[in-house]
Amino acid sequence: MPALFAALIIVGSAEAADYSGRARVIDGDTISIRNQRIRIAAIDACERDQTGLKDGKVWRCGVAARSYLGKMIDGQHVRCDIIDQDQYRRLVGQCFIGDVDIGLAMVKAGLAEAMLRYLPATHSISEVEYGQAENRARDNGFGMWSAEIESPHVYRRSKPSGNQWPAR
């Protein structure tokens, strides 16, 4: 609890908080560092139980997104610049392995949509770069763009609120 309190104080200040350490994957757009959940800023990945159709077969897009993120960060030191706190009190951050922007990598792989509308006014995320990455992934049929799936935010809205995180 003290770490959360300290992070919340820093989030409210002019400087971004820095959370770092070995991360654990929660789902395709949420990780945990030192028992603090952090929502990866500017992306929206399929929910854990979400599926779609790919090549005529059921494709577990949520499992695919979580697995890809796990392979990317497994055993790695992750640093997140906390830029916001969402309405559900989750920290929201731009996260990196070295200089690699994890959220951007998820969008490039087609395993997350760019979700830029909820970014705070002051952030360092390149909206142009994220938009271009999503367009390239869509044009090339990568990940979710090669399947018939509901957009993650539409999928969440169709589920009872007790089973999923609320819509972001």
Backbone bond lengths (Angstrom), bond angles and torsions (degrees), N, CA, C in turn:
res aa  C-N    CA-C-N  psi(-1)  N-CA   C-N-CA  omega(-1)  CA-C   N-CA-C  phi
1 M - - - 1.447 - - 1.534 111.64 -
2 P 1.356 119.36 -39.08 1.468 118.19 178.20 1.525 112.66 -59.73
3 A 1.347 117.47 -36.92 1.471 119.81 179.43 1.522 110.71 -64.25
4 L 1.325 117.09 -41.57 1.461 120.94 177.92 1.515 110.10 -62.96
5 F 1.321 117.34 -44.74 1.467 121.59 179.57 1.524 110.63 -59.48
6 A 1.331 116.23 -45.67 1.468 120.19 179.14 1.521 110.59 -62.35
7 A 1.339 116.64 -41.82 1.466 119.97 179.91 1.514 110.87 -64.45
8 L 1.308 117.38 -39.13 1.461 120.22 -179.01 1.524 110.70 -66.98
9 I 1.310 116.34 -37.02 1.466 119.49 176.99 1.524 109.75 -63.55
10 I 1.335 116.08 -44.85 1.461 120.22 -179.33 1.519 110.91 -66.03
11 V 1.352 117.64 -40.09 1.466 120.37 179.84 1.521 110.15 -58.51
12 G 1.308 117.40 -35.98 1.456 121.04 -179.57 1.512 113.53 -75.26
13 S 1.319 118.07 -12.61 1.455 120.57 -178.74 1.520 110.61 -88.28
14 A 1.325 115.79 177.40 1.468 120.71 -177.20 1.527 111.52 -72.19
15 E 1.342 118.18 -25.66 1.452 120.84 -178.59 1.521 110.36 -94.43
16 A 1.319 115.77 146.42 1.458 120.06 178.38 1.522 109.86 -75.66
17 A 1.305 116.49 145.36 1.455 121.61 174.94 1.518 108.22 -75.69
18 D 1.305 115.92 157.17 1.451 121.62 177.58 1.515 107.02 -125.63
19 Y 1.324 116.76 113.96 1.459 122.92 176.54 1.503 106.47 -108.37
20 S 1.326 118.51 128.12 1.452 118.60 178.86 1.520 110.56 -145.37
21 G 1.313 114.06 158.38 1.453 121.50 179.62 1.511 109.69 147.73
22 R 1.316 115.16 -172.07 1.458 120.46 177.45 1.524 107.70 -74.69
23 A 1.319 116.17 125.74 1.466 121.50 -175.25 1.516 110.92 -98.62
24 R 1.314 114.43 151.80 1.465 122.96 173.47 1.523 106.81 -116.94
25 V 1.326 116.61 135.41 1.463 121.39 -178.29 1.524 109.71 -81.81
26 I 1.328 116.01 129.60 1.457 122.18 174.08 1.527 108.67 -94.93
27 D 1.311 116.54 -52.59 1.460 122.70 174.53 1.526 107.47 -153.56
28 G 1.314 117.93 -166.03 1.456 121.21 -173.48 1.514 115.99 -68.52
29 D 1.338 118.23 -10.69 1.464 119.77 177.89 1.529 112.82 -139.07
30 T 1.329 116.92 17.43 1.461 120.82 178.88 1.523 109.44 -138.51
31 I 1.336 115.31 134.12 1.455 121.30 176.96 1.523 108.76 -127.56
32 S 1.311 115.21 171.68 1.458 121.22 175.27 1.515 108.07 -130.04
33 I 1.323 115.63 129.80 1.461 122.24 174.40 1.518 106.50 -124.33
34 R 1.309 116.73 124.08 1.475 122.23 -178.90 1.536 110.83 51.00
35 N 1.330 116.28 45.92 1.465 123.80 178.84 1.523 114.45 63.97
36 Q 1.318 117.68 17.61 1.463 121.76 175.67 1.526 108.38 -110.53
37 R 1.326 116.81 119.57 1.464 120.22 177.10 1.519 110.30 -72.80
38 I 1.316 114.39 135.98 1.463 121.05 178.91 1.517 107.89 -131.63
39 R 1.307 115.24 122.60 1.469 122.70 176.24 1.519 106.54 -83.90
40 I 1.324 117.60 126.57 1.461 120.96 -179.80 1.525 108.10 -71.60
41 A 1.319 115.72 122.60 1.463 122.39 -175.87 1.522 111.75 -64.90
42 A 1.318 115.31 149.20 1.469 125.04 168.49 1.519 114.75 71.43
43 I 1.350 118.48 11.10 1.468 119.52 177.13 1.521 110.54 -133.60
44 D 1.322 114.63 160.17 1.455 122.19 174.85 1.525 106.79 -142.22
45 A 1.337 116.24 113.06 1.457 121.74 -179.57 1.525 109.83 -104.22
46 C 1.314 116.14 161.91 1.463 121.03 176.01 1.533 109.77 -55.62
47 E 1.317 115.02 147.61 1.466 120.89 176.48 1.525 109.52 -71.56
48 R 1.329 117.16 158.66 1.461 121.53 -174.91 1.524 113.40 -53.16
49 D 1.330 118.06 -40.35 1.465 120.65 -176.46 1.537 112.92 -97.05
50 Q 1.322 117.11 7.17 1.463 120.40 -176.61 1.523 111.16 -76.73
51 T 1.321 115.02 139.85 1.464 120.81 177.73 1.522 109.45 -131.52
52 G 1.308 114.87 168.54 1.449 122.73 174.80 1.519 107.98 -153.80
53 L 1.307 116.39 -170.70 1.458 121.01 177.51 1.520 110.02 -110.11
54 K 1.330 114.90 130.99 1.461 121.57 178.35 1.521 107.06 -137.16
55 D 1.313 116.31 121.20 1.468 121.61 -177.51 1.527 111.46 55.07
56 G 1.329 116.29 37.43 1.452 121.72 177.62 1.517 115.58 77.21
57 K 1.317 117.41 3.95 1.467 121.92 -179.01 1.521 110.16 -121.00
58 V 1.328 116.11 156.71 1.464 120.96 176.61 1.521 108.51 -65.84
59 W 1.318 115.16 128.66 1.467 121.65 178.47 1.515 108.11 -118.10
60 R 1.297 116.81 124.92 1.461 122.45 -179.03 1.533 108.80 -86.50
61 C 1.321 115.44 81.34 1.471 120.65 -174.29 1.530 111.76 -62.71
62 G 1.329 118.10 -34.06 1.459 120.70 178.56 1.522 111.64 -66.02
63 V 1.320 116.27 -40.72 1.468 121.33 177.34 1.532 109.20 -66.81
64 A 1.333 116.71 -40.41 1.468 120.61 179.57 1.529 111.14 -62.63
65 A 1.333 116.67 -43.59 1.467 120.32 -179.94 1.527 110.76 -65.09
66 R 1.324 116.34 -44.98 1.470 120.80 179.78 1.534 110.51 -63.06
67 S 1.316 116.67 -42.33 1.457 121.58 -179.65 1.532 111.31 -64.29
68 Y 1.320 116.80 -44.29 1.469 120.84 179.85 1.531 110.06 -61.95
69 L 1.328 116.19 -45.81 1.459 119.96 179.05 1.524 110.26 -62.69
70 G 1.336 116.81 -40.72 1.459 120.37 178.47 1.516 112.26 -60.83
71 K 1.329 116.71 -44.04 1.467 120.02 178.96 1.522 111.15 -64.93
72 M 1.321 116.44 -34.01 1.462 120.62 -179.13 1.528 111.56 -69.39
73 I 1.330 117.16 -41.51 1.468 118.53 -172.41 1.529 113.94 -106.07
74 D 1.337 118.54 -5.56 1.458 121.80 -176.69 1.525 111.76 -53.06
75 G 1.321 115.56 120.31 1.458 121.48 177.68 1.518 114.67 74.00
76 Q 1.317 117.51 4.93 1.456 121.90 -176.36 1.529 111.98 -98.30
77 H 1.309 114.88 152.98 1.462 121.00 173.00 1.531 107.21 -82.10
78 V 1.323 116.24 122.03 1.463 121.90 -178.23 1.525 108.77 -112.58
79 R 1.324 115.03 137.07 1.466 121.24 176.12 1.519 108.32 -119.06
80 C 1.325 116.06 131.25 1.456 120.61 177.66 1.520 109.71 -121.12
81 D 1.317 115.76 126.89 1.456 121.73 171.97 1.516 106.06 -88.92
82 I 1.316 116.99 109.35 1.459 121.47 -176.91 1.521 108.38 -74.92
83 I 1.345 115.12 123.33 1.460 119.47 -176.57 1.523 112.71 -113.71
84 D 1.341 116.24 -11.34 1.459 118.41 -175.82 1.522 109.60 -165.88
85 Q 1.307 114.11 173.44 1.457 122.24 170.09 1.522 104.85 -132.80
86 D 1.341 116.78 130.02 1.456 117.73 -177.11 1.526 111.29 -82.61
87 Q 1.314 115.60 177.24 1.462 120.00 -175.54 1.517 112.91 -66.77
88 Y 1.337 117.42 -11.72 1.461 121.67 178.33 1.523 111.54 -102.88
89 R 1.332 115.86 15.06 1.469 124.77 176.08 1.528 114.13 69.49
90 R 1.326 116.57 16.63 1.457 118.80 172.63 1.524 108.00 -82.60
91 L 1.328 116.07 141.17 1.455 119.38 173.28 1.526 107.72 -73.05
92 V 1.314 116.80 146.41 1.458 122.93 178.98 1.524 106.52 -122.02
93 G 1.319 116.32 126.15 1.453 118.16 -176.45 1.509 114.22 -144.59
94 Q 1.319 114.19 155.23 1.456 121.54 171.12 1.521 104.90 -88.26
95 C 1.333 116.52 118.66 1.459 121.26 -170.88 1.526 111.33 -112.12
96 F 1.332 114.78 146.85 1.460 121.42 -173.63 1.518 111.73 -136.84
97 I 1.344 115.29 148.86 1.461 123.47 162.38 1.513 103.27 -113.12
98 G 1.318 116.86 108.46 1.461 119.99 -171.73 1.511 108.12 61.73
99 D 1.333 117.10 -122.82 1.465 121.46 177.94 1.527 113.10 -98.08
100 V 1.332 117.77 2.59 1.461 121.84 -177.61 1.528 110.19 -84.13
101 D 1.320 115.77 120.67 1.460 122.83 176.97 1.531 107.23 -77.01
102 I 1.322 116.49 112.22 1.465 121.92 -175.15 1.527 111.49 -63.26
103 G 1.315 117.67 -43.31 1.462 120.77 179.59 1.516 111.38 -61.32
104 L 1.315 116.25 -44.66 1.468 120.63 179.08 1.528 110.25 -63.19
105 A 1.329 117.39 -39.04 1.465 120.72 178.19 1.522 110.99 -62.91
106 M 1.333 117.49 -38.41 1.470 121.29 177.78 1.529 110.80 -64.70
107 V 1.333 116.34 -40.42 1.469 120.51 179.06 1.527 109.89 -67.93
108 K 1.322 117.55 -42.78 1.472 121.17 179.44 1.525 111.63 -60.37
109 A 1.348 116.57 -35.74 1.463 121.10 -179.52 1.526 112.19 -78.53
110 G 1.326 116.28 -6.69 1.454 120.36 -178.73 1.521 112.84 76.88
111 L 1.315 117.14 19.02 1.461 120.57 -178.63 1.522 112.72 -104.90
112 A 1.319 115.73 9.02 1.470 121.77 172.85 1.522 107.75 -157.51
113 E 1.319 114.73 148.49 1.465 120.65 172.23 1.525 107.84 -87.13
114 A 1.314 116.04 150.91 1.460 119.35 170.24 1.531 106.76 -73.23
115 M 1.315 116.50 130.37 1.469 120.84 178.70 1.528 106.70 -127.26
116 L 1.303 114.88 92.88 1.457 120.99 -171.29 1.519 113.73 -99.74
117 R 1.308 117.62 -15.87 1.465 119.95 -172.22 1.524 113.94 -68.13
118 Y 1.335 119.03 -19.62 1.465 120.61 -178.32 1.526 113.67 -98.45
119 L 1.322 116.46 4.70 1.466 118.94 -179.96 1.528 110.37 -67.58
120 P 1.339 116.95 141.27 1.465 118.73 176.54 1.530 110.42 -68.31
121 A 1.300 116.07 162.33 1.474 120.90 -177.41 1.521 111.41 -58.01
122 T 1.305 117.50 -36.98 1.469 120.84 -179.68 1.519 109.13 -104.66
123 H 1.306 116.54 105.55 1.463 122.84 176.57 1.520 107.62 -153.29
124 S 1.327 115.38 162.08 1.468 119.15 -178.12 1.522 112.62 -107.79
125 I 1.315 117.60 10.69 1.461 121.65 -178.17 1.529 109.53 -76.44
126 S 1.330 115.49 133.56 1.460 120.31 179.12 1.524 109.88 -81.82
127 E 1.319 115.76 102.59 1.461 120.65 179.49 1.527 111.00 -62.52
128 V 1.316 116.55 -35.24 1.468 120.76 178.56 1.526 109.88 -64.79
129 E 1.325 117.36 -45.97 1.467 121.06 -178.52 1.534 111.14 -63.63
130 Y 1.321 117.09 -42.08 1.467 120.83 178.15 1.530 110.79 -65.07
131 G 1.326 117.05 -42.82 1.458 121.02 178.98 1.515 111.81 -63.21
132 Q 1.331 116.67 -43.39 1.461 120.69 178.60 1.523 111.30 -65.23
133 A 1.344 116.40 -38.65 1.470 120.71 179.19 1.528 110.42 -63.77
134 E 1.329 116.80 -42.17 1.465 119.51 178.42 1.527 110.61 -65.40
135 N 1.312 117.52 -42.42 1.466 120.83 179.25 1.530 111.31 -61.27
136 R 1.346 117.25 -41.85 1.470 120.69 178.57 1.529 110.62 -65.01
137 A 1.342 116.68 -43.85 1.468 120.18 179.53 1.529 110.26 -62.31
138 R 1.320 116.87 -42.38 1.473 121.46 179.48 1.531 109.79 -65.18
139 D 1.336 116.93 -48.45 1.465 121.39 -178.62 1.531 112.09 -60.76
140 N 1.340 116.73 -33.12 1.469 121.52 -178.11 1.527 113.10 -93.62
141 G 1.328 117.53 -0.62 1.461 121.12 178.34 1.514 113.90 65.65
142 F 1.333 116.87 38.36 1.462 120.54 178.64 1.526 110.66 -82.86
143 G 1.320 116.54 144.51 1.461 122.85 171.79 1.511 114.37 50.23
144 M 1.326 115.79 -121.79 1.462 121.73 -176.52 1.522 112.48 -62.94
145 W 1.314 116.45 -21.13 1.464 120.22 -179.12 1.525 111.92 -80.75
146 S 1.344 116.94 -3.66 1.470 120.71 175.65 1.528 110.66 -101.87
147 A 1.324 116.40 6.90 1.463 120.92 -175.29 1.525 111.05 -129.92
148 E 1.302 114.46 166.93 1.458 120.77 171.93 1.522 106.80 -98.63
149 I 1.321 115.72 104.13 1.461 120.46 178.87 1.521 109.09 -139.09
150 E 1.311 114.75 158.60 1.460 119.64 171.13 1.515 108.03 -77.68
151 S 1.304 115.95 146.76 1.454 119.72 172.23 1.534 107.44 -57.44
152 P 1.331 118.80 139.25 1.469 119.81 -176.82 1.527 114.42 -51.43
153 H 1.330 117.89 -39.74 1.471 118.51 -178.55 1.535 111.20 -69.16
154 V 1.319 117.99 -32.15 1.463 121.20 176.11 1.528 109.52 -69.90
155 Y 1.322 116.40 -41.63 1.460 121.44 178.51 1.538 110.69 -59.56
156 R 1.332 116.97 -45.97 1.474 120.35 -179.75 1.519 111.30 -60.71
157 R 1.312 116.86 -40.54 1.470 120.20 -178.85 1.525 112.13 -65.09
158 S 1.329 117.33 -25.75 1.466 120.55 -178.08 1.526 112.73 -84.95
159 K 1.341 117.04 -6.50 1.458 121.55 -177.12 1.522 110.92 -99.87
160 P 1.350 116.53 149.94 1.474 119.28 173.26 1.528 109.14 -59.15
161 S 1.313 117.18 139.65 1.466 121.42 -173.44 1.518 113.34 -61.71
162 G 1.315 119.81 -23.76 1.450 121.19 -179.36 1.519 113.71 -73.61
163 N 1.343 118.11 -17.67 1.452 120.94 -175.36 1.523 113.82 -95.55
164 Q 1.286 118.74 -17.29 1.468 122.07 -174.52 1.517 110.16 -134.26
165 W 1.327 114.09 161.29 1.463 117.51 167.92 1.507 106.51 -61.21
166 P 1.305 118.67 146.22 1.474 120.57 176.30 1.523 111.00 -60.46
167 A 1.297 115.89 159.53 1.465 121.35 179.74 1.519 110.35 -55.74
168 R 1.339 114.98 140.76 1.469 119.59 -177.17 1.500 108.75 -102.63
